[in-house]
């Protein structure tokens, strides 16, 4: 195997279920050398508990956890409802009991990890980016020493394969910060809704997940059964199918583009949170279509249950 890629994961785990699947996929990816996992956007301590407990289940407490910027009060002031959709899984978990390192200043941990690395670091972002915008403010040189891979935007298709583009959540929650990150000097690769909104495991593929006895995979299903959004998303049932697994595509893009058709496009972030094609904007590598979505789903399942 070729040399492993040093990575940092920045995640808003604990709100949509796809982050939990993506974390498990990353832990099952031998191509990646995980240096740090940080939490972002809402109640970042709650999110860090999920990360830490998942790492304990996976017996990977060698990986440090960083608590990112807590945005609860700021979001409440903007009228957002702050929900902790997987709280039942960690309500009795004490973050101080995590056997590994916990950084209370996750943003500083991001900067230090990148700046102290002798190799280029891949920053995988699967949530809004207030942490990353702040890290760039603290040390702009991180953009020279890292590349950025993430799940962001809606370029030609919106949610549900709608021909009308959407203000995608990771962008519209913090458009100013997203614009700052997209305009930084690093190489950027993203999966927008155009591709990642299509990934959903069902049928035999999902049943392979359900029957897997790996503690990490069982932890995904435990979280899924607890996930509060099941009460409103009637088309989902944890015995029949997954939710949409947007963020797993970003994990895959950190080391491969095997199943995807890529385009390099000028992308501008509007004030109202849209990602618009603009030939004068910074060029970004965008996963715009699938070469073979069923093959990717098979690959994802194989990777998770191995």
C-alpha positions as CSV (number, residue, x, y, z in Angstrom):
1,X,0.0,0.0,0.0
2,X,1.2,3.5,-0.7
3,X,2.0,5.9,2.1
4,X,-1.0,6.9,4.2
5,X,-2.4,10.4,3.8
6,X,-2.3,12.6,7.0
7,X,-5.9,13.9,7.6
8,X,-7.9,16.0,10.0
9,X,-11.7,15.6,10.1
10,X,-13.9,18.5,11.0
11,X,-17.4,17.4,11.6
12,X,-20.8,18.5,12.9
13,X,-21.6,14.9,14.0
14,X,-24.7,14.4,16.1
15,X,-27.2,16.3,14.0
16,X,-27.6,14.4,10.7
17,X,-26.7,10.7,10.7
18,X,-24.3,10.8,7.8
19,X,-21.4,12.1,9.9
20,X,-21.5,9.0,12.0
21,X,-21.3,6.8,9.0
22,X,-18.5,9.0,7.5
23,X,-16.5,8.7,10.8
24,X,-16.8,4.9,10.7
25,X,-15.8,4.9,7.0
26,X,-12.8,7.0,7.8
27,X,-11.7,4.7,10.6
28,X,-12.0,1.8,8.1
29,X,-9.9,3.5,5.4
30,X,-6.3,2.3,5.6
31,X,-5.3,5.0,3.1
32,X,-5.8,7.6,5.8
33,X,-3.6,8.5,8.8
34,X,-6.0,10.3,11.1
35,X,-4.2,13.0,13.1
36,X,-7.1,14.9,14.7
37,X,-10.9,15.0,14.7
38,X,-12.6,18.3,15.6
39,X,-16.2,19.2,16.1
40,X,-18.0,22.2,14.7
41,X,-21.0,24.4,14.5
42,X,-23.5,23.8,17.3
43,X,-23.0,22.2,20.7
44,X,-19.4,21.1,20.0
45,X,-18.9,19.4,23.4
46,X,-21.9,17.2,22.8
47,X,-20.5,16.3,19.3
48,X,-17.1,15.6,20.8
49,X,-18.7,13.1,23.1
50,X,-20.0,11.2,20.2
51,X,-16.6,11.2,18.5
52,X,-14.8,10.1,21.6
53,X,-17.2,7.3,22.3
54,X,-17.0,6.1,18.7
55,X,-13.2,6.1,18.9
56,X,-13.4,4.1,22.1
57,X,-15.7,1.6,20.5
58,X,-13.3,1.3,17.5
59,X,-10.3,1.0,19.9
60,X,-8.7,4.1,18.3
61,X,-8.1,6.3,21.3
62,X,-4.7,7.2,19.8
63,X,-6.7,9.8,17.8
64,X,-7.0,13.2,19.5
65,X,-10.4,15.0,19.7
66,X,-10.7,18.7,19.5
67,X,-13.7,20.7,20.7
68,X,-14.5,23.4,18.2
69,X,-16.2,26.8,18.4
70,X,-19.5,26.5,20.3
71,X,-22.1,28.2,18.2
72,X,-25.3,27.4,20.2
73,X,-26.1,31.0,21.4
74,X,-25.2,32.5,18.0
75,X,-27.5,30.1,16.2
76,X,-30.3,30.6,18.7
77,X,-30.0,34.4,18.2
78,X,-30.4,33.8,14.4
79,X,-33.6,31.8,15.0
80,X,-32.1,28.3,14.5
81,X,-33.4,25.5,16.6
82,X,-30.4,23.6,18.2
83,X,-31.2,19.9,18.5
84,X,-29.0,17.2,19.8
85,X,-30.4,14.3,17.7
86,X,-28.2,11.5,19.1
87,X,-28.0,12.7,22.7
88,X,-29.4,9.4,24.0
89,X,-26.2,7.6,22.9
90,X,-23.9,9.9,25.0
91,X,-26.1,11.4,27.7
92,X,-24.1,9.5,30.4
93,X,-20.7,9.8,28.6
94,X,-18.0,11.9,30.4
95,X,-15.7,13.5,27.9
96,X,-13.0,13.7,30.6
97,X,-12.9,9.9,30.7
98,X,-11.7,9.6,27.1
99,X,-8.4,7.8,27.3
100,X,-6.9,9.8,24.5
101,X,-6.1,13.5,24.2
102,X,-8.9,16.1,24.2
103,X,-8.1,19.6,23.1
104,X,-10.5,22.2,24.5
105,X,-9.4,24.6,21.8
106,X,-10.0,22.6,18.6
107,X,-9.2,25.5,16.3
108,X,-5.7,25.9,17.7
109,X,-5.3,22.1,17.5
110,X,-6.1,22.3,13.8
111,X,-3.5,25.0,13.2
112,X,-0.8,23.3,15.2
113,X,-1.4,19.9,13.6
114,X,-1.1,21.4,10.1
115,X,1.9,23.6,10.9
116,X,3.8,21.0,12.7
117,X,3.3,18.3,10.1
118,X,6.3,17.4,7.8
119,X,3.7,16.4,5.1
120,X,0.8,18.1,3.5
121,X,-2.3,17.5,5.6
122,X,-5.7,16.8,4.0
123,X,-8.5,18.7,5.9
124,X,-11.8,16.8,5.4
125,X,-14.7,19.0,6.3
126,X,-18.2,17.5,6.6
127,X,-20.0,20.4,8.3
128,X,-20.1,24.2,8.2
129,X,-16.7,25.8,8.6
130,X,-16.6,28.4,11.4
131,X,-13.6,26.4,12.8
132,X,-11.7,26.5,9.6
133,X,-12.4,30.2,8.9
134,X,-11.1,31.0,12.4
135,X,-8.0,28.7,11.9
136,X,-7.2,30.7,8.7
137,X,-7.6,33.9,10.6
138,X,-5.1,32.7,13.3
139,X,-2.6,31.3,10.7
140,X,-3.2,32.0,7.0
141,X,-0.2,29.8,6.2
142,X,-2.2,26.6,6.9
143,X,-3.6,27.0,3.3
144,X,-0.1,26.5,2.0
145,X,0.4,23.3,4.0
146,X,-2.9,21.6,3.5
147,X,-5.5,20.7,1.0
148,X,-9.3,20.9,1.6
149,X,-11.8,18.2,0.8
150,X,-15.4,18.5,1.8
151,X,-19.2,18.1,1.4
152,X,-20.5,21.5,0.2
153,X,-22.9,23.1,-2.1
154,X,-25.4,22.6,-4.8
155,X,-24.2,23.4,-8.3
156,X,-26.6,22.0,-10.9
157,X,-28.9,19.9,-8.7
158,X,-30.6,20.5,-5.3
159,X,-31.8,18.3,-2.6
160,X,-33.8,15.3,-3.9
161,X,-32.2,15.6,-7.4
162,X,-34.2,18.8,-7.9
163,X,-33.2,20.7,-11.1
164,X,-33.4,23.9,-9.0
165,X,-30.3,24.4,-6.9
166,X,-30.5,24.5,-3.1
167,X,-28.9,26.6,-0.4
168,X,-27.1,23.6,1.0
169,X,-26.9,23.3,4.8
170,X,-23.1,23.4,5.2
171,X,-22.9,26.6,3.1
172,X,-26.0,28.5,4.1
173,X,-25.4,28.1,7.8
174,X,-22.2,30.2,7.5
175,X,-21.9,31.6,4.0
176,X,-19.3,34.3,5.0
177,X,-17.1,31.7,6.6
178,X,-17.5,29.3,3.7
179,X,-16.6,32.0,1.2
180,X,-13.4,32.7,3.2
181,X,-12.5,29.0,3.1
182,X,-13.2,28.7,-0.6
183,X,-11.1,31.7,-1.4
184,X,-8.1,30.5,0.5
185,X,-5.0,29.3,-1.3
186,X,-5.3,25.6,-0.8
187,X,-6.4,23.0,-3.4
188,X,-10.1,22.4,-2.9
189,X,-12.2,19.3,-3.8
190,X,-15.9,19.0,-3.0
191,X,-18.8,16.7,-3.4
192,X,-21.9,18.9,-3.8
193,X,-25.5,17.6,-3.6
194,X,-25.2,16.8,-7.3
195,X,-23.5,13.6,-6.3
196,X,-23.6,13.0,-2.5
197,X,-27.4,13.4,-2.3
198,X,-27.8,10.1,-4.1
199,X,-26.1,7.7,-1.6
200,X,-28.6,5.6,0.3
201,X,-28.2,2.0,1.4
202,X,-31.2,-0.3,1.1
203,X,-32.1,-3.9,0.2
204,X,-29.3,-6.5,0.5
205,X,-26.6,-3.8,0.8
206,X,-28.3,-2.4,4.0
207,X,-29.0,-5.8,5.4
208,X,-25.2,-6.6,5.2
209,X,-24.8,-3.6,7.5
210,X,-27.5,-4.7,9.9
211,X,-26.1,-8.2,10.2
212,X,-22.5,-7.0,10.8
213,X,-21.3,-7.8,14.3
214,X,-18.4,-5.3,14.3
215,X,-18.9,-3.1,17.4
216,X,-18.3,0.1,15.3
217,X,-21.0,-0.8,12.8
218,X,-23.4,-1.8,15.6
219,X,-22.7,1.7,17.1
220,X,-23.9,3.3,13.9
221,X,-27.1,1.4,14.1
222,X,-27.6,2.2,17.8
223,X,-27.2,5.9,16.9
224,X,-29.6,5.6,14.0
225,X,-32.3,4.0,16.1
226,X,-31.9,6.9,18.6
227,X,-31.7,9.6,15.9
228,X,-34.5,12.1,16.6
229,X,-35.1,12.9,12.9
230,X,-36.6,9.4,12.4
231,X,-39.8,10.9,14.1
232,X,-40.3,13.3,11.1
233,X,-38.7,11.4,8.2
234,X,-41.3,8.7,7.7
235,X,-39.7,7.3,4.6
236,X,-36.8,6.0,6.8
237,X,-36.7,2.9,8.9
238,X,-33.6,1.6,10.6
239,X,-34.5,-2.0,9.8
240,X,-34.9,-1.2,6.0
241,X,-32.6,1.5,4.8
242,X,-30.1,4.2,5.7
243,X,-30.6,7.9,5.6
244,X,-28.8,9.8,2.8
245,X,-25.1,9.3,3.4
246,X,-23.8,12.6,2.0
247,X,-20.6,12.8,4.0
248,X,-19.2,9.4,3.1
249,X,-18.4,10.8,-0.4
250,X,-16.1,13.4,1.1
251,X,-14.2,10.7,3.0
252,X,-13.8,8.8,-0.3
253,X,-12.6,11.9,-2.2
254,X,-9.8,12.4,0.3
255,X,-8.0,9.4,-1.3
256,X,-9.8,8.5,-4.5
257,X,-12.0,9.8,-7.3
258,X,-12.6,6.3,-8.7
259,X,-16.4,6.3,-8.9
260,X,-16.9,10.0,-9.7
261,X,-16.8,12.3,-12.7
262,X,-15.0,15.5,-11.8
263,X,-15.1,19.0,-13.2
264,X,-13.0,22.0,-12.3
265,X,-15.3,25.0,-11.9
266,X,-15.2,28.6,-10.7
267,X,-17.4,28.6,-7.7
268,X,-18.7,31.7,-5.9
269,X,-20.5,31.6,-2.5
270,X,-23.4,34.1,-2.5
271,X,-24.5,36.0,0.6
272,X,-27.6,33.8,0.9
273,X,-25.6,30.6,0.8
274,X,-25.7,29.4,-2.8
275,X,-22.7,28.0,-4.6
276,X,-22.8,29.5,-8.0
277,X,-20.8,28.8,-11.1
278,X,-18.7,31.9,-11.9
279,X,-15.8,31.7,-14.4
280,X,-14.1,34.6,-12.5
281,X,-14.2,32.8,-9.2
282,X,-11.7,30.5,-7.5
283,X,-11.4,27.2,-9.3
284,X,-12.6,24.1,-7.3
285,X,-12.6,20.4,-8.2
286,X,-16.2,19.3,-8.1
287,X,-17.6,15.8,-8.1
288,X,-20.5,16.4,-10.5
289,X,-21.7,13.0,-11.6
290,X,-21.4,9.3,-10.8
291,X,-19.6,7.0,-13.1
292,X,-21.1,4.1,-11.2
293,X,-23.2,4.8,-8.0
294,X,-24.2,1.2,-7.3
295,X,-20.5,0.2,-7.4
296,X,-19.7,2.9,-4.9
297,X,-22.4,1.7,-2.6
298,X,-21.1,-1.8,-2.8
299,X,-17.6,-0.5,-2.1
300,X,-18.9,1.5,0.9
301,X,-20.6,-1.6,2.4
302,X,-17.5,-3.8,1.8
303,X,-15.3,-1.2,3.5
304,X,-17.6,-0.9,6.5
305,X,-18.2,-4.5,7.2
306,X,-14.7,-5.8,6.5
